[in-house]
Amino acid sequence: MGVSGSGKSTIADHLAVRIGWRYEDGDTFHPPSNVSKMHSGQPLTDEDRWPWLRAIAAEIDRTCRISERAVIACSALKRSYRDILVHGRKDVRIVFLDGSQELIASRLIARKDHFMPPGLLTSQFGTLEPPTPDERPITVAIDRTIDIIVEDIVSQLNLDRPNLDRPNLDRS
C-alpha cells in the first residue's frame, strides 16, 4: 500500500516473483468510471472507492479460501479502506511503501501512460493514514533499490519460519 508513485506495482510484482506467489494489480479492480475520473484529474471520493475495495476484498477472500497466495498492489490509503480489505484476518499482511512527497513527485513526473496524473499526489498525501501498530504493518522505505526493498519485506514476512499467523495474502 502507498500513494500513487510509491512503487506499489513494481515492488509487488518483484515480491511476488521472489516468493513465488501470484501478483495482482489492485488498479484492475477499479470500475471504468473511477479510471475516467482519475484520468481527468479528479480525486476519487469514498463513495467511488467502496465498490473497488469490496472487489479487492472479495479477491482476497477467494484467494485465501482456496489456499492460494498472492500479492496485491493497492493504495489502501485510509484505515477504513484497509479494514474492508483485511476485515480482521490474521493471514493478510499490509506492506506500507513509505516515502517523501518530493521523491514520489519526481517519480510521477517521469512516469508515462498512467491514469493517475501527478497533480493528484497532494490529495493522496492528504488522504494517507499510515498504518498503526495494531494493523501489523510491514513498513519499508522506498528510497532504496527494488531488490533491497523486496528483501526487507521478505525478511519481515518471516516466510522461512513455521508460523500459525503466516500470511496467505500480502498487499503492498
C-alpha positions as CSV (number, residue, x, y, z in Angstrom):
1,M,0.0,0.0,0.0
2,G,1.0,3.6,-0.5
3,V,0.3,6.7,-2.6
4,S,0.5,6.7,-6.3
5,G,4.1,6.6,-7.4
6,S,5.4,4.9,-4.3
7,G,6.2,1.8,-6.3
8,K,3.3,-0.5,-5.4
9,S,3.1,-2.3,-8.7
10,T,6.8,-2.6,-9.2
11,I,7.6,-3.8,-5.7
12,A,4.5,-6.1,-5.6
13,D,5.5,-7.7,-8.9
14,H,9.1,-8.2,-7.8
15,L,8.0,-9.5,-4.4
16,A,5.6,-12.0,-6.0
17,V,8.3,-13.3,-8.2
18,R,10.8,-13.5,-5.3
19,I,8.4,-15.6,-3.1
20,G,6.6,-17.5,-5.8
21,W,3.2,-16.0,-5.3
22,R,0.6,-14.7,-7.8
23,Y,0.6,-10.9,-8.4
24,E,-2.5,-8.8,-8.9
25,D,-2.6,-5.1,-9.5
26,G,-5.4,-3.5,-7.5
27,D,-6.0,-0.9,-10.2
28,T,-7.5,-3.6,-12.4
29,F,-10.4,-3.9,-9.9
30,H,-11.4,-0.2,-10.5
31,P,-14.6,0.3,-12.4
32,P,-14.2,2.3,-15.6
33,S,-15.9,5.3,-14.0
34,N,-13.1,5.5,-11.4
35,V,-10.4,5.3,-14.1
36,S,-12.0,8.0,-16.1
37,K,-12.4,10.3,-13.1
38,M,-8.7,9.9,-12.1
39,H,-7.5,10.3,-15.7
40,S,-9.4,13.6,-15.8
41,G,-7.6,14.8,-12.7
42,Q,-10.5,14.3,-10.2
43,P,-9.7,12.6,-6.9
44,L,-12.0,9.7,-6.0
45,T,-14.4,10.0,-3.2
46,D,-15.0,7.3,-0.6
47,E,-18.3,6.5,-2.4
48,D,-16.2,5.9,-5.6
49,R,-13.8,3.6,-3.7
50,W,-16.2,1.3,-1.8
51,P,-17.1,-0.9,-4.8
52,W,-13.4,-1.1,-5.8
53,L,-12.3,-2.0,-2.2
54,R,-15.1,-4.6,-1.9
55,A,-14.0,-6.2,-5.2
56,I,-10.4,-6.5,-3.9
57,A,-11.6,-7.8,-0.5
58,A,-13.6,-10.5,-2.4
59,E,-10.5,-11.5,-4.3
60,I,-8.5,-11.7,-1.0
61,D,-11.3,-13.9,0.5
62,R,-11.4,-16.1,-2.6
63,T,-7.6,-16.5,-2.7
64,C,-7.5,-17.4,1.0
65,R,-10.4,-19.8,0.7
66,I,-8.7,-21.9,-1.9
67,S,-5.3,-21.7,-0.1
68,E,-3.6,-19.7,-2.8
69,R,-1.1,-17.0,-2.0
70,A,-1.0,-13.6,-3.7
71,V,0.5,-10.2,-3.5
72,I,-2.0,-7.4,-4.4
73,A,-0.9,-3.8,-5.0
74,C,-3.4,-1.4,-3.7
75,S,-3.2,2.2,-2.4
76,A,-5.4,1.5,0.7
77,L,-4.6,5.0,2.0
78,K,-7.1,5.1,4.9
79,R,-7.6,2.8,7.8
80,S,-11.2,2.3,6.9
81,Y,-10.1,1.1,3.4
82,R,-7.7,-1.4,5.0
83,D,-10.4,-2.6,7.4
84,I,-12.5,-3.5,4.4
85,L,-9.7,-5.4,2.8
86,V,-8.3,-7.2,5.8
87,H,-11.5,-7.3,8.0
88,G,-9.7,-8.9,10.9
89,R,-7.9,-11.6,9.1
90,K,-4.6,-12.7,10.6
91,D,-3.4,-14.3,7.4
92,V,-3.3,-11.0,5.5
93,R,-0.5,-8.5,5.9
94,I,-0.2,-4.9,4.8
95,V,3.1,-3.6,3.4
96,F,3.4,0.1,3.6
97,L,5.8,1.7,1.0
98,D,6.9,4.9,2.8
99,G,8.5,7.8,1.0
100,S,8.6,11.6,0.9
101,Q,6.2,13.6,-1.2
102,E,9.2,15.1,-3.1
103,L,10.7,11.7,-4.0
104,I,7.3,10.4,-5.2
105,A,6.5,13.6,-7.1
106,S,9.8,13.2,-9.1
107,R,8.8,9.6,-9.9
108,L,5.3,10.6,-11.1
109,I,6.7,13.3,-13.3
110,A,8.9,10.8,-15.1
111,R,6.1,8.2,-15.5
112,K,4.3,7.9,-18.8
113,D,0.9,6.5,-19.8
114,H,-0.6,6.1,-16.3
115,F,-4.1,7.2,-15.4
116,M,-3.1,9.0,-12.2
117,P,-1.8,12.4,-13.0
118,P,0.9,14.0,-10.8
119,G,-1.4,16.7,-9.8
120,L,-3.4,14.3,-7.6
121,L,-0.4,13.5,-5.4
122,T,-1.1,16.2,-2.9
123,S,-4.7,14.9,-2.4
124,Q,-3.3,11.4,-1.9
125,F,-0.9,12.5,0.8
126,G,-3.8,14.5,2.4
127,T,-5.8,11.2,2.5
128,L,-3.0,9.0,3.6
129,E,-3.4,7.5,7.1
130,P,-0.2,5.5,7.7
131,P,-0.9,2.1,9.2
132,T,-0.8,1.8,13.0
133,P,0.9,-1.0,15.0
134,D,-2.3,-2.9,15.6
135,E,-2.6,-3.4,11.9
136,R,0.7,-5.4,12.0
137,P,2.2,-3.5,9.0
138,I,5.4,-4.1,7.3
139,T,6.8,-0.6,6.7
140,V,9.6,-0.1,4.2
141,A,11.4,3.0,3.0
142,I,11.3,3.4,-0.8
143,D,14.5,5.4,-1.2
144,R,16.5,2.2,-1.8
145,T,16.8,-0.2,-4.7
146,I,14.0,-2.6,-5.6
147,D,16.0,-5.6,-4.6
148,I,16.8,-4.2,-1.2
149,I,13.1,-3.2,-0.6
150,V,11.9,-6.7,-1.6
151,E,14.5,-8.4,0.6
152,D,13.4,-6.2,3.5
153,I,9.8,-7.2,3.0
154,V,10.7,-10.9,2.7
155,S,12.7,-10.8,5.9
156,Q,9.8,-9.1,7.8
157,L,7.3,-11.6,6.5
158,N,9.3,-14.4,8.1
159,L,8.3,-16.9,5.4
160,D,11.0,-19.3,6.2
161,R,9.8,-19.9,9.7
162,P,6.7,-22.0,10.5
163,N,4.0,-19.7,11.9
164,L,0.3,-20.1,12.5
165,D,-0.2,-16.5,11.5
166,R,1.7,-17.0,8.3
167,P,0.1,-14.8,5.6
168,N,-1.8,-16.3,2.7
169,L,-2.1,-12.9,1.0
170,D,0.0,-9.8,1.1
171,R,-0.7,-6.4,-0.2
172,S,1.9,-3.8,-0.9
